[in-house]
Amino acid sequence: MSATEAVRPVEEVREPAFGFWRRSYAMLVKEFIQLRRDRVSFAMIVMIPVMQLLLFGYAINTTPRHLPTAVLIQEDSDLARSVLKALENTSYFRFTREVHSVAEFDDLLQSGKVLFGVEIPRGFERAVRRGDKPALLVAADATDPVAAGSAVSALNSLALTALRNDRGIPDTTPTPFEVRTHSRYNPSGESALNIVPGLVGTILTMTMLIFTALSVTREVERGTLESLLSMPISPVEIMLGKIIPYILVGFIQASLIIGLGVALFGVPLLGSVSLLAVASTLFITANLSIGYTFSTLAKNQLQAMQMALMFFLPNILLSGFMFPFAGMPVWAQWIGEALPLTHYLRIVRAIMLKGAILPDLQYDAMVMAGLMLVAMTIAVTRFRRTLD
């Protein structure tokens, strides 16, 4: 063999026509097939925008109406009834309670059973007819400034305009009485006093769900779940071992948020710290149990994360954190009542801003404890099925 034949160059392999586009198309088809097989991801693609559209379109209302209101009538007269009817006609107030003492009046506001209280003093009708311009007291629960603001601003205009047509008031009297509003628990209407306590619940919900939603699926993907199952340990013990450390993490997060809120934003902490700690324990455990249930349903960590985000979305929209709870339609309020965050927000705001005690929080505490027990039962049951 000659030297010329030995150094003959090797022929280059030519790129097929449209090779780049064929390979890209093959990968595109492969990804669509994989997406179709991943039913959870495909459901998220459809459900998340649909849920956002329905919630923002039908459930969210930044100008709530028909707000629960208590009335203290110290004078039962025709004019007093006309005043109440005029207030109802504004569509902002819905009288649900009639009380007979100032103490009962204050208890309803502090417990959150009503958002407004109207007090009609003695001698009100006589003072109006004499032209003395008496005062009508309207007390507002201003822990949520958005919910109370529209109704308070409508008092002087709508209520008095409606009353001018009442035959008990002379036509020559432009303002027959004075409306005095008293915004309780947040007189200046600072948004920080409403947002900071709410952030405690929303941040805990997000972090606790994500932490535990990944717990079981992470064990499965790493292959360490078989090692756990080979040990003499029950499913309940496994669940408790995974949940308890995150309860401590939740306490650290809650303490950090509350401490910074008090120090930086001047948010008051008027109630019992121990009561707030117990309520936080119920709330953290409920969210950890829900996240643990997601981890037993998901096949991988991506699906677990998607389930956690799918649950977090209605929590942040329907709990009363971003939008007034009272402004939502009844069906949305029923959904909100089934979410732990709704009840925790009421509790943490009542303790921090109102100094509420346990009797004021009985309903929300009992519902949150019930949700925690249901979530733990489902989590244990689902984990047993996963083992089988």
C-alpha positions as CSV (number, residue, x, y, z in Angstrom):
1,M,0.0,0.0,0.0
2,S,1.4,3.3,-1.1
3,A,1.8,6.4,1.1
4,T,-0.9,8.2,-0.9
5,E,-3.5,5.5,-0.2
6,A,-2.6,5.5,3.5
7,V,-3.4,9.2,4.0
8,R,-6.7,9.2,2.0
9,P,-9.1,11.4,3.9
10,V,-12.2,9.8,5.5
11,E,-15.5,10.9,3.8
12,E,-17.6,13.1,6.1
13,V,-21.1,11.9,7.0
14,R,-23.5,14.3,5.6
15,E,-26.3,15.8,7.7
16,P,-29.7,14.5,6.4
17,A,-32.0,17.1,4.9
18,F,-34.1,18.8,7.6
19,G,-32.4,16.7,10.3
20,F,-32.5,19.4,13.0
21,W,-36.3,20.0,12.5
22,R,-37.0,16.2,12.4
23,R,-35.3,15.7,15.8
24,S,-37.0,18.7,17.3
25,Y,-40.3,17.5,16.1
26,A,-39.7,14.0,17.5
27,M,-38.9,15.6,20.9
28,L,-42.0,17.7,20.7
29,V,-44.2,14.6,20.0
30,K,-42.5,12.8,22.9
31,E,-43.2,15.6,25.3
32,F,-46.9,15.8,24.3
33,I,-47.2,12.0,24.8
34,Q,-45.6,12.2,28.2
35,L,-47.8,15.1,29.2
36,R,-50.9,13.2,28.1
37,R,-49.9,10.3,30.3
38,D,-49.2,12.6,33.3
39,R,-52.9,13.2,34.1
40,V,-52.2,15.3,37.2
41,S,-50.1,17.8,35.3
42,F,-52.7,17.9,32.5
43,A,-55.5,18.5,35.0
44,M,-53.5,21.4,36.5
45,I,-53.1,23.0,33.1
46,V,-56.9,23.1,32.7
47,M,-58.1,23.5,36.3
48,I,-55.8,26.4,37.5
49,P,-57.0,28.9,34.9
50,V,-60.6,27.8,35.2
51,M,-60.5,28.0,39.0
52,Q,-58.9,31.5,38.9
53,L,-61.5,32.7,36.4
54,L,-64.5,31.4,38.5
55,L,-63.1,32.7,41.8
56,F,-62.2,36.1,40.5
57,G,-65.3,36.4,38.4
58,Y,-68.0,35.1,40.9
59,A,-66.5,34.8,44.4
60,I,-64.3,37.9,44.8
61,N,-66.0,41.2,45.7
62,T,-64.0,44.1,47.1
63,T,-67.2,46.1,48.0
64,P,-69.0,43.7,50.3
65,R,-72.7,44.2,51.1
66,H,-75.3,42.9,53.5
67,L,-72.7,42.8,56.3
68,P,-73.9,41.3,59.7
69,T,-74.9,44.1,62.0
70,A,-76.2,44.3,65.6
71,V,-78.5,47.0,66.9
72,L,-78.9,48.4,70.4
73,I,-82.2,50.2,70.5
74,Q,-82.5,52.3,73.7
75,E,-85.6,54.0,72.3
76,D,-88.2,52.0,70.4
77,S,-89.9,54.6,68.3
78,D,-91.1,55.0,64.7
79,L,-88.2,57.2,63.9
80,A,-85.7,54.6,65.2
81,R,-87.3,51.9,63.0
82,S,-87.1,54.3,60.1
83,V,-83.4,54.8,60.7
84,L,-82.8,51.1,60.7
85,K,-84.8,50.6,57.6
86,A,-82.9,53.4,55.8
87,L,-79.6,51.8,56.8
88,E,-80.8,48.4,55.5
89,N,-81.8,50.1,52.2
90,T,-78.2,51.1,51.6
91,S,-77.6,47.3,51.1
92,Y,-74.4,47.5,53.2
93,F,-76.0,46.5,56.5
94,R,-78.0,43.4,57.4
95,F,-79.3,43.4,61.0
96,T,-78.9,39.9,62.5
97,R,-78.8,40.7,66.2
98,E,-80.8,42.9,68.5
99,V,-79.1,43.4,71.9
100,H,-80.2,45.0,75.1
101,S,-77.0,46.1,76.8
102,V,-73.7,47.7,75.9
103,A,-71.8,44.7,77.2
104,E,-73.6,42.4,74.8
105,F,-73.0,44.9,72.0
106,D,-69.3,44.9,72.7
107,D,-69.1,41.1,73.0
108,L,-70.6,40.6,69.5
109,L,-68.1,42.9,67.9
110,Q,-65.1,41.3,69.8
111,S,-66.1,37.8,68.9
112,G,-66.5,38.7,65.2
113,K,-70.1,37.6,65.0
114,V,-71.0,41.0,63.6
115,L,-69.0,43.6,61.8
116,F,-71.1,46.6,62.7
117,G,-73.1,47.8,65.7
118,V,-75.7,50.6,65.6
119,E,-76.8,52.3,68.8
120,I,-79.9,54.4,68.9
121,P,-79.8,56.5,72.2
122,R,-82.7,57.4,74.4
123,G,-84.7,60.5,73.4
124,F,-83.5,60.2,69.8
125,E,-86.8,61.0,68.1
126,R,-87.6,63.9,70.5
127,A,-84.2,65.4,70.0
128,V,-84.6,65.2,66.2
129,R,-88.0,66.9,66.3
130,R,-86.6,69.7,68.4
131,G,-83.7,70.2,66.0
132,D,-81.0,69.3,68.5
133,K,-79.2,67.1,65.9
134,P,-78.6,64.0,68.2
135,A,-75.8,61.5,67.5
136,L,-76.4,58.0,66.1
137,L,-73.5,55.7,67.0
138,V,-72.1,53.2,64.5
139,A,-69.3,51.0,65.7
140,A,-67.3,49.1,63.1
141,D,-64.9,46.2,63.3
142,A,-62.0,47.7,61.4
143,T,-59.7,44.7,61.6
144,D,-60.5,44.4,57.9
145,P,-60.4,48.0,56.6
146,V,-61.6,47.0,53.1
147,A,-64.7,45.3,54.4
148,A,-65.6,48.2,56.7
149,G,-64.5,51.1,54.6
150,S,-67.2,51.1,51.9
151,A,-70.1,50.8,54.4
152,V,-68.7,53.5,56.7
153,S,-68.3,56.0,53.8
154,A,-71.9,55.3,52.7
155,L,-73.4,56.2,56.1
156,N,-73.5,60.0,55.9
157,S,-74.7,60.1,52.3
158,L,-77.0,57.2,51.6
159,A,-78.7,56.8,55.1
160,L,-79.4,60.5,55.5
161,T,-80.7,60.9,51.9
162,A,-83.1,58.0,52.5
163,L,-84.3,59.6,55.8
164,R,-85.1,62.9,54.2
165,N,-88.2,61.2,52.7
166,D,-89.4,60.0,56.0
167,R,-92.5,61.9,57.1
168,G,-91.3,62.1,60.7
169,I,-88.5,64.4,59.7
170,P,-89.2,68.0,58.6
171,D,-88.3,68.7,55.0
172,T,-86.4,71.9,56.0
173,T,-83.9,69.9,58.1
174,P,-80.9,69.0,55.9
175,T,-79.2,66.7,58.4
176,P,-81.6,65.7,61.1
177,F,-79.1,63.8,63.1
178,E,-75.3,63.2,63.2
179,V,-73.7,59.8,62.5
180,R,-70.7,59.1,64.7
181,T,-68.6,56.2,63.5
182,H,-66.2,54.5,65.8
183,S,-63.7,52.2,64.0
184,R,-62.6,49.7,66.6
185,Y,-59.4,47.6,66.8
186,N,-57.8,49.6,63.9
187,P,-59.0,53.2,64.2
188,S,-56.5,54.6,61.6
189,G,-57.3,51.8,59.1
190,E,-53.7,50.7,58.7
191,S,-53.4,47.9,56.2
192,A,-50.4,46.4,58.1
193,L,-52.6,45.6,61.1
194,N,-54.7,43.4,58.8
195,I,-52.0,42.0,56.5
196,V,-49.3,41.0,59.0
197,P,-51.5,38.7,61.1
198,G,-52.8,37.2,57.9
199,L,-49.3,36.6,56.6
200,V,-48.7,34.3,59.6
201,G,-51.4,31.9,58.3
202,T,-50.6,32.2,54.6
203,I,-46.9,31.6,54.9
204,L,-47.5,28.7,57.3
205,T,-50.0,27.2,54.8
206,M,-47.6,27.4,51.9
207,T,-44.5,26.1,53.7
208,M,-46.2,23.3,55.7
209,L,-48.0,22.0,52.6
210,I,-44.9,21.9,50.5
211,F,-42.7,20.4,53.1
212,T,-44.9,17.4,53.8
213,A,-46.3,17.0,50.3
214,L,-42.8,16.1,49.2
215,S,-42.1,13.8,52.2
216,V,-43.4,10.4,51.1
217,T,-42.8,10.9,47.4
218,R,-39.2,11.9,48.1
219,E,-38.7,8.6,50.1
220,V,-40.2,6.7,47.1
221,E,-38.0,8.3,44.5
222,R,-34.9,7.8,46.6
223,G,-35.7,4.2,47.3
224,T,-35.6,4.7,51.1
225,L,-39.3,3.9,51.8
226,E,-38.5,0.2,51.6
227,S,-36.0,0.6,54.4
228,L,-38.6,2.3,56.5
229,L,-41.1,-0.4,55.9
230,S,-38.6,-3.1,56.9
231,M,-38.3,-1.5,60.4
232,P,-40.7,-2.4,63.2
233,I,-42.6,0.9,63.0
234,S,-46.2,1.6,62.3
235,P,-47.7,4.1,59.7
236,V,-48.9,6.4,62.5
237,E,-45.4,6.5,64.0
238,I,-43.9,7.2,60.6
239,M,-46.3,10.1,60.0
240,L,-45.7,11.6,63.5
241,G,-42.0,11.3,63.0
242,K,-42.2,13.3,59.8
243,I,-44.8,15.9,61.0
244,I,-43.4,16.8,64.5
245,P,-40.1,18.4,63.2
246,Y,-42.1,20.6,60.9
247,I,-44.4,21.7,63.8
248,L,-41.3,23.2,65.4
249,V,-40.3,24.8,62.0
250,G,-43.8,26.3,61.9
251,F,-43.4,27.7,65.4
252,I,-40.1,29.4,64.4
253,Q,-41.8,30.9,61.3
254,A,-44.8,32.1,63.2
255,S,-42.6,33.6,66.0
256,L,-40.4,35.3,63.4
257,I,-43.3,36.9,61.5
258,I,-45.2,38.0,64.6
259,G,-42.0,39.4,66.2
260,L,-41.0,41.4,63.1
261,G,-44.6,42.6,62.7
262,V,-44.7,43.9,66.3
263,A,-41.2,45.5,66.0
264,L,-41.3,46.9,62.5
265,F,-45.0,47.7,61.8
266,G,-46.3,48.3,65.3
267,V,-48.9,45.5,65.2
268,P,-50.3,45.0,68.7
269,L,-50.4,41.7,70.5
270,L,-53.2,42.3,73.0
271,G,-54.3,38.7,73.7
272,S,-52.8,35.6,75.2
273,V,-49.6,34.3,73.6
274,S,-50.3,30.8,74.9
275,L,-53.7,30.8,73.3
276,L,-52.2,31.9,70.1
277,A,-49.6,29.1,70.4
278,V,-52.3,26.4,70.9
279,A,-54.3,27.7,67.9
280,S,-51.1,27.7,65.8
281,T,-50.4,24.1,66.8
282,L,-53.9,23.0,65.5
283,F,-53.4,25.0,62.3
284,I,-49.9,23.7,61.6
285,T,-50.9,20.1,62.3
286,A,-53.9,20.4,60.0
287,N,-51.8,21.7,57.1
288,L,-49.1,19.1,57.7
289,S,-51.7,16.3,57.6
290,I,-53.2,17.7,54.4
291,G,-49.7,17.9,52.8
292,Y,-49.0,14.4,54.0
293,T,-52.2,13.2,52.2
294,F,-51.0,14.8,49.0
295,S,-47.7,13.0,49.3
296,T,-49.5,9.6,49.4
297,L,-51.6,10.5,46.4
298,A,-48.8,11.8,44.2
299,K,-46.6,9.5,42.1
300,N,-43.6,11.9,42.1
301,Q,-42.5,15.2,43.7
302,L,-43.8,17.3,40.8
303,Q,-47.3,16.0,41.2
304,A,-47.1,16.6,45.0
305,M,-46.0,20.2,44.4
306,Q,-48.9,20.7,41.9
307,M,-51.5,19.4,44.4
308,A,-50.1,21.6,47.2
309,L,-50.3,24.7,44.9
310,M,-53.8,23.7,43.8
311,F,-55.0,23.6,47.4
312,F,-53.1,26.8,48.3
313,L,-54.9,28.9,45.6
314,P,-58.4,28.7,47.2
315,N,-56.9,29.2,50.6
316,I,-55.4,32.5,49.8
317,L,-58.5,33.7,47.8
318,L,-61.4,32.4,49.9
319,S,-60.1,32.7,53.4
320,G,-60.5,36.4,53.8
321,F,-56.8,37.2,53.5
322,M,-56.8,39.1,50.2
323,F,-60.5,39.9,49.8
324,P,-63.3,40.5,52.4
325,F,-64.9,37.2,53.4
326,A,-68.3,38.8,54.0
327,G,-68.4,40.0,50.4
328,M,-68.3,36.5,48.9
329,P,-71.4,34.7,47.7
330,V,-72.8,32.0,50.0
331,W,-71.4,29.1,48.0
332,A,-67.9,30.6,48.2
333,Q,-68.3,31.2,51.9
334,W,-69.2,27.5,52.4
335,I,-66.0,26.5,50.6
336,G,-64.0,29.0,52.7
337,E,-65.5,27.6,55.9
338,A,-63.9,24.2,55.0
339,L,-60.4,25.7,54.8
340,P,-58.2,25.8,57.9
341,L,-56.8,29.2,56.9
342,T,-60.2,30.9,57.2
343,H,-60.6,30.0,60.8
344,Y,-56.9,30.6,61.7
345,L,-57.0,34.1,60.3
346,R,-60.1,35.0,62.4
347,I,-58.3,33.6,65.5
348,V,-55.0,35.3,65.0
349,R,-56.5,38.6,64.1
350,A,-58.9,38.4,67.1
351,I,-56.1,37.6,69.6
352,M,-53.6,40.1,68.3
353,L,-55.9,43.1,67.5
354,K,-58.9,42.5,69.9
355,G,-57.3,40.7,72.8
356,A,-60.0,38.0,72.4
357,I,-60.2,35.1,74.8
358,L,-61.2,31.4,74.3
359,P,-65.0,31.9,74.6
360,D,-64.8,34.5,71.8
361,L,-63.0,31.9,69.6
362,Q,-64.9,28.7,70.4
363,Y,-66.5,28.3,67.0
364,D,-63.4,28.7,64.9
365,A,-61.2,26.7,67.3
366,M,-63.7,23.8,67.3
367,V,-63.9,23.8,63.5
368,M,-60.2,24.0,63.1
369,A,-59.7,21.1,65.5
370,G,-62.3,19.1,63.6
371,L,-60.5,19.8,60.3
372,M,-57.2,18.7,61.8
373,L,-58.7,15.4,63.0
374,V,-60.3,14.7,59.6
375,A,-57.0,15.6,57.8
376,M,-55.0,13.3,60.1
377,T,-57.4,10.4,59.6
378,I,-57.3,10.7,55.9
379,A,-53.5,11.0,55.9
380,V,-53.1,7.8,58.0
381,T,-55.6,5.9,55.9
382,R,-54.0,6.9,52.6
383,F,-50.5,6.0,53.9
384,R,-51.8,2.5,54.9
385,R,-53.2,2.0,51.4
386,T,-49.8,3.2,50.0
387,L,-48.1,0.5,52.0
388,D,-50.5,-2.2,50.8
